[in-house]
């Protein structure tokens, strides 16, 4: 074995930053610190404890609060909107069919209801390139589930 090629071996103390436990191991560095150890980790202890490192829990809770505020403002805006002004994107028929209908001038539920009144009007939607009976059927199901009255 060549002299001077291998690093020095030390009895290294390891310190846990969460609970303060220390133990000794062998290493090439003189001291080690770990964030969490088997004495304080919930998997080993069976306890649920939140270890907040650098405010991560606070950041997460703040993001949740912002999300809830956005949801309440969206819910308020939906309550203020009249049902006929509902955009056709809310019908969940797929983005492809939504884009085709919007290109044809059908942008809100009122436009769809105007065209779905009679069987002749239904054919005016079917005449649009790319729209078939399945899409019309899906639109009718979605409208009925939202409380709109449709014929047939």
Backbone as CSV, one residue per row, in Angstrom:
resi,resn,N_x,N_y,N_z,CA_x,CA_y,CA_z,C_x,C_y,C_z
1,UNK,0.849,-1.170,0.000,0.000,0.000,0.000,0.896,1.235,0.000
2,UNK,0.552,2.187,-0.887,1.335,3.414,-0.982,1.042,4.328,0.183
3,UNK,2.051,4.994,0.663,1.888,5.949,1.755,1.375,7.280,1.205
4,UNK,0.409,7.931,1.927,-0.056,9.268,1.583,-1.137,9.334,0.522
5,UNK,-1.616,8.202,0.032,-2.655,8.252,-0.999,-4.066,8.156,-0.411
6,UNK,-4.187,7.598,0.747,-5.493,7.426,1.369,-5.784,8.558,2.352
7,UNK,-7.069,8.970,2.445,-7.403,10.024,3.405,-7.312,9.505,4.836
8,UNK,-7.189,10.414,5.771,-7.086,10.050,7.187,-8.437,9.558,7.692
9,UNK,-8.418,8.558,8.525,-9.630,7.957,9.089,-9.811,8.461,10.508
10,UNK,-11.042,8.952,10.834,-11.294,9.534,12.151,-12.468,8.846,12.823
11,UNK,-12.428,8.842,14.139,-13.625,8.507,14.915,-14.453,9.789,14.909
12,UNK,-15.556,9.788,14.163,-16.310,11.020,13.903,-17.579,11.086,14.742
13,UNK,-17.777,12.166,15.504,-19.048,12.339,16.202,-20.113,12.849,15.224
14,UNK,-21.306,12.248,15.302,-22.436,12.658,14.458,-23.477,13.263,15.384
15,UNK,-23.993,14.451,15.047,-24.969,15.146,15.882,-26.248,15.373,15.086
16,UNK,-27.393,15.027,15.683,-28.708,15.256,15.073,-29.155,16.673,15.423
17,UNK,-29.526,17.465,14.414,-29.924,18.857,14.632,-31.324,18.968,15.226
18,UNK,-32.168,17.950,15.078,-33.538,18.020,15.568,-33.630,17.697,17.050
19,UNK,-33.066,16.556,17.446,-33.233,16.130,18.840,-31.955,16.258,19.670
20,UNK,-30.817,16.529,19.033,-29.581,16.717,19.774,-28.826,15.444,20.096
21,UNK,-29.269,14.312,19.650,-28.603,13.039,19.905,-27.241,13.023,19.213
22,UNK,-26.239,12.435,19.885,-24.923,12.285,19.262,-24.501,10.821,19.333
23,UNK,-23.739,10.389,18.371,-23.160,9.059,18.349,-21.873,9.124,17.542
24,UNK,-21.096,8.082,17.591,-19.782,8.069,16.962,-19.768,7.047,15.838
25,UNK,-19.115,7.412,14.751,-18.925,6.517,13.613,-17.560,6.789,13.015
26,UNK,-17.140,5.997,12.082,-15.865,6.225,11.422,-16.071,6.938,10.098
27,UNK,-15.198,7.919,9.793,-15.348,8.679,8.561,-14.038,9.374,8.227
28,UNK,-13.978,9.941,7.036,-12.798,10.699,6.632,-12.912,12.170,7.001
29,UNK,-14.101,12.608,7.471,-14.270,13.981,7.946,-14.263,13.977,9.465
30,UNK,-14.028,15.130,10.068,-13.857,15.161,11.517,-15.158,15.273,12.292
31,UNK,-16.217,15.832,11.701,-17.507,15.881,12.393,-18.630,15.917,11.357
32,UNK,-19.792,15.386,11.734,-20.963,15.345,10.854,-22.193,15.823,11.609
33,UNK,-23.130,16.434,10.887,-24.441,16.762,11.449,-25.501,16.253,10.494
34,UNK,-26.601,15.764,11.046,-27.732,15.304,10.240,-28.970,16.061,10.689
35,UNK,-29.946,16.180,9.774,-31.153,16.927,10.081,-32.110,16.130,10.954
36,UNK,-32.197,14.827,10.710,-33.134,13.981,11.445,-32.503,12.602,11.590
37,UNK,-32.759,11.940,12.717,-32.151,10.627,12.966,-33.237,9.630,13.356
38,UNK,-32.833,8.412,13.641,-33.791,7.370,13.995,-34.450,7.618,15.353
39,UNK,-33.852,8.447,16.201,-34.463,8.759,17.498,-35.635,9.725,17.378
40,UNK,-35.661,10.541,16.334,-36.725,11.546,16.216,-37.547,11.400,14.936
41,UNK,-37.194,10.498,14.033,-37.945,10.323,12.787,-39.286,9.640,13.074
42,UNK,-40.406,10.154,12.531,-41.731,9.583,12.813,-41.866,8.110,12.440
43,UNK,-41.148,7.646,11.435,-41.222,6.237,11.054,-40.750,5.339,12.183
44,UNK,-39.710,5.745,12.884,-39.142,4.931,13.954,-39.823,5.174,15.300
45,UNK,-40.283,6.391,15.528,-40.878,6.715,16.824,-42.366,6.430,16.874
46,UNK,-43.035,6.416,15.727,-44.479,6.208,15.690,-45.258,7.474,15.984
47,UNK,-44.604,8.593,16.142,-45.249,9.882,16.398,-45.282,10.686,15.111
48,UNK,-46.283,11.546,14.990,-46.297,12.487,13.878,-45.890,13.835,14.433
49,UNK,-44.753,14.309,14.025,-44.249,15.612,14.435,-43.823,16.341,13.183
50,UNK,-44.108,17.607,13.112,-43.687,18.382,11.960,-42.351,19.034,12.292
51,UNK,-41.353,18.718,11.490,-40.047,19.323,11.653,-39.971,20.435,10.618
52,UNK,-40.018,21.653,11.067,-40.034,22.796,10.169,-38.606,23.213,9.864
53,UNK,-38.184,22.988,8.623,-36.851,23.397,8.220,-36.984,24.564,7.257
54,UNK,-36.442,25.688,7.650,-36.417,26.903,6.850,-37.809,27.398,6.475
55,UNK,-38.803,27.187,7.326,-40.133,27.734,7.092,-40.918,27.057,5.992
56,UNK,-40.582,25.834,5.645,-41.266,25.142,4.553,-42.733,24.903,4.861
57,UNK,-43.028,24.568,6.096,-44.421,24.338,6.473,-45.203,25.644,6.363
58,UNK,-44.597,26.743,6.814,-45.261,28.044,6.716,-45.522,28.422,5.257
59,UNK,-44.545,28.179,4.386,-44.729,28.473,2.967,-45.856,27.637,2.385
60,UNK,-45.894,26.371,2.756,-46.944,25.495,2.258,-48.315,25.943,2.737
61,UNK,-48.416,26.288,4.018,-49.699,26.737,4.561,-50.142,28.043,3.900
62,UNK,-49.202,28.931,3.602,-49.525,30.182,2.934,-50.060,29.908,1.527
63,UNK,-49.449,28.949,0.820,-49.930,28.601,-0.523,-51.337,28.022,-0.455
64,UNK,-51.611,27.195,0.553,-52.954,26.647,0.717,-53.968,27.754,0.977
65,UNK,-53.596,28.712,1.792,-54.490,29.822,2.099,-54.768,30.647,0.837
66,UNK,-53.745,30.899,0.028,-53.942,31.627,-1.223,-54.855,30.854,-2.163
67,UNK,-54.676,29.530,-2.223,-55.530,28.710,-3.081,-56.977,28.796,-2.639
68,UNK,-57.221,28.742,-1.329,-58.587,28.826,-0.814,-59.208,30.182,-1.113
69,UNK,-58.415,31.252,-1.012,-58.931,32.586,-1.329,-59.309,32.688,-2.801
70,UNK,-58.490,32.123,-3.675,-58.795,32.141,-5.110,-60.067,31.354,-5.382
71,UNK,-60.213,30.206,-4.740,-61.426,29.402,-4.935,-62.679,30.149,-4.481
72,UNK,-62.617,30.845,-3.353,-63.804,31.564,-2.882,-64.150,32.709,-3.815
73,UNK,-63.149,33.407,-4.367,-63.456,34.481,-5.321,-64.035,33.910,-6.603
74,UNK,-63.542,32.746,-7.048,-64.107,32.111,-8.238,-65.539,31.649,-7.986
75,UNK,-65.790,31.102,-6.797,-67.146,30.666,-6.465,-68.099,31.850,-6.448
76,UNK,-67.644,32.995,-5.905,-68.487,34.189,-5.887,-68.783,34.671,-7.299
77,UNK,-67.779,34.631,-8.170,-67.992,35.102,-9.536,-68.930,34.160,-10.291
78,UNK,-68.885,32.860,-9.974,-69.801,31.921,-10.618,-71.235,32.133,-10.149
79,UNK,-71.417,32.506,-8.880,-72.752,32.775,-8.365,-73.345,34.016,-9.022
80,UNK,-72.506,35.018,-9.306,-72.982,36.254,-9.903,-73.309,36.077,-11.382
81,UNK,-72.722,35.105,-12.052,-72.932,34.870,-13.465,-74.299,34.240,-13.692
82,UNK,-75.035,34.697,-14.709,-76.315,34.076,-15.035,-76.038,32.756,-15.740
83,UNK,-76.918,31.784,-15.586,-76.663,30.469,-16.171,-76.510,30.475,-17.692
84,UNK,-77.164,31.402,-18.378,-77.063,31.426,-19.832,-75.740,32.028,-20.299
85,UNK,-75.059,32.759,-19.431,-73.760,33.332,-19.781,-72.606,32.370,-19.522
86,UNK,-72.919,31.154,-19.112,-71.897,30.154,-18.815,-71.123,29.822,-20.092
87,UNK,-69.793,29.870,-20.082,-69.036,29.538,-21.292,-69.141,28.046,-21.606
88,UNK,-69.024,27.721,-22.882,-69.178,26.314,-23.277,-68.024,25.452,-22.796
89,UNK,-66.944,26.072,-22.332,-65.841,25.277,-21.774,-66.294,24.534,-20.521
90,UNK,-67.351,25.038,-19.853,-67.873,24.404,-18.643,-68.663,23.130,-18.951
91,UNK,-68.959,22.870,-20.217,-69.745,21.683,-20.583,-68.898,20.420,-20.621
92,UNK,-67.596,20.551,-20.508,-66.678,19.398,-20.489,-66.856,18.479,-21.688
93,UNK,-66.827,19.071,-22.890,-66.956,18.259,-24.097,-65.613,18.052,-24.775
94,UNK,-64.581,18.621,-24.245,-63.248,18.475,-24.821,-62.807,19.764,-25.471
95,UNK,-61.537,20.038,-25.403,-61.017,21.310,-25.904,-61.120,21.398,-27.422
96,UNK,-60.973,20.278,-28.093,-61.056,20.284,-29.557,-62.433,20.738,-30.004
97,UNK,-63.470,20.152,-29.409,-64.840,20.495,-29.806,-65.222,21.887,-29.317
98,UNK,-64.695,22.272,-28.181,-64.943,23.630,-27.687,-64.368,24.653,-28.661
99,UNK,-63.150,24.410,-29.136,-62.528,25.330,-30.103,-63.308,25.376,-31.413
100,UNK,-63.787,24.228,-31.880,-64.565,24.193,-33.123,-65.846,25.005,-32.960
101,UNK,-66.539,24.820,-31.830,-67.785,25.551,-31.604,-67.522,27.052,-31.461
102,UNK,-66.460,27.429,-30.760,-66.145,28.848,-30.607,-65.792,29.487,-31.943
103,UNK,-65.105,28.741,-32.822,-64.794,29.266,-34.159,-66.063,29.456,-34.991
104,UNK,-67.107,28.688,-34.662,-68.377,28.792,-35.382,-69.315,29.812,-34.748
105,UNK,-68.863,30.517,-33.724,-69.673,31.563,-33.103,-70.498,31.098,-31.921
106,UNK,-70.325,29.864,-31.470,-71.047,29.345,-30.308,-70.095,29.423,-29.128
107,UNK,-70.308,30.433,-28.259,-69.351,30.671,-27.187,-69.942,30.511,-25.800
108,UNK,-71.256,30.621,-25.659,-71.894,30.508,-24.353,-73.047,29.522,-24.441
109,UNK,-73.565,29.116,-23.288,-74.638,28.123,-23.225,-75.884,28.615,-23.947
110,UNK,-76.158,29.910,-23.903,-77.336,30.449,-24.594,-77.279,30.148,-26.088
111,UNK,-76.083,30.235,-26.688,-75.934,29.918,-28.113,-76.233,28.451,-28.387
112,UNK,-75.789,27.586,-27.495,-76.046,26.147,-27.654,-77.535,25.864,-27.525
113,UNK,-78.176,26.464,-26.523,-79.612,26.238,-26.319,-80.431,26.746,-27.491
114,UNK,-80.004,27.857,-28.100,-80.713,28.366,-29.281,-80.669,27.360,-30.413
115,UNK,-79.553,26.693,-30.567,-79.396,25.752,-31.684,-79.919,24.353,-31.377
116,UNK,-80.127,24.028,-30.102,-80.617,22.689,-29.752,-82.124,22.660,-29.533
117,UNK,-82.829,23.718,-29.862,-84.270,23.786,-29.623,-85.048,22.727,-30.389
118,UNK,-84.932,22.671,-31.681,-85.655,21.707,-32.523,-84.665,20.704,-33.108
119,UNK,-85.244,19.724,-33.819,-84.379,18.767,-34.494,-83.667,19.434,-35.665
120,UNK,-84.342,20.405,-36.321,-83.711,21.133,-37.423,-82.538,21.959,-36.905
121,UNK,-82.735,22.574,-35.729,-81.659,23.371,-35.146,-80.486,22.482,-34.744
122,UNK,-80.795,21.270,-34.267,-79.727,20.336,-33.907,-78.891,20.010,-35.133
123,UNK,-79.543,19.908,-36.285,-78.802,19.638,-37.523,-77.871,20.787,-37.879
124,UNK,-78.202,22.019,-37.434,-77.300,23.139,-37.723,-75.993,22.987,-36.938
125,UNK,-76.059,22.393,-35.747,-74.819,22.102,-35.011,-74.089,20.941,-35.660
126,UNK,-74.832,19.922,-36.087,-74.200,18.770,-36.738,-73.574,19.147,-38.078
127,UNK,-74.034,20.224,-38.681,-73.478,20.664,-39.962,-72.090,21.279,-39.801
128,UNK,-71.723,21.612,-38.584,-70.400,22.184,-38.342,-69.354,21.084,-38.536
129,UNK,-68.336,21.394,-39.321,-67.271,20.424,-39.609,-66.573,20.005,-38.323
130,UNK,-66.555,18.696,-38.025,-65.875,18.176,-36.854,-66.785,17.876,-35.676
131,UNK,-68.063,18.254,-35.755,-69.015,17.997,-34.678,-69.931,16.860,-35.107
132,UNK,-70.035,15.840,-34.257,-70.876,14.697,-34.560,-71.953,14.489,-33.508
133,UNK,-72.718,13.427,-33.692,-73.833,13.140,-32.772,-73.348,12.891,-31.340
134,UNK,-72.192,12.278,-31.186,-71.656,11.997,-29.856,-71.408,13.297,-29.093
135,UNK,-70.852,14.295,-29.765,-70.578,15.575,-29.111,-71.891,16.251,-28.728
136,UNK,-72.878,16.212,-29.627,-74.182,16.813,-29.328,-74.824,16.086,-28.153
137,UNK,-74.718,14.767,-28.129,-75.259,13.981,-27.023,-74.562,14.345,-25.704
138,UNK,-73.237,14.479,-25.740,-72.492,14.861,-24.527,-72.881,16.253,-24.048
139,UNK,-73.091,17.186,-24.998,-73.525,18.544,-24.621,-74.887,18.495,-23.949
140,UNK,-75.806,17.698,-24.507,-77.151,17.590,-23.928,-77.096,17.002,-22.522
141,UNK,-76.280,15.963,-22.329,-76.145,15.358,-20.995,-75.612,16.364,-19.990
142,UNK,-74.603,17.112,-20.406,-74.015,18.095,-19.505,-75.007,19.204,-19.170
143,UNK,-75.771,19.648,-20.159,-76.769,20.687,-19.916,-77.872,20.187,-18.994
144,UNK,-78.324,18.950,-19.216,-79.370,18.380,-18.349,-78.870,18.226,-16.919
145,UNK,-77.594,17.828,-16.754,-77.056,17.670,-15.401,-76.940,19.011,-14.676
146,UNK,-76.887,20.103,-15.435,-76.830,21.443,-14.841,-78.222,22.057,-14.653
147,UNK,-79.264,21.295,-15.018,-80.628,21.758,-14.755,-81.333,22.404,-15.925
148,UNK,-80.752,22.382,-17.108,-81.410,22.947,-18.284,-82.425,21.966,-18.831
149,UNK,-83.560,22.474,-19.291,-84.621,21.648,-19.878,-84.413,21.589,-21.391
150,UNK,-84.298,20.373,-21.933,-84.101,20.179,-23.362,-85.155,19.236,-23.902
151,UNK,-85.483,19.376,-25.175,-86.397,18.430,-25.799,-85.626,17.190,-26.199
152,UNK,-86.333,16.059,-26.325,-85.791,14.718,-26.644,-84.593,14.412,-25.906
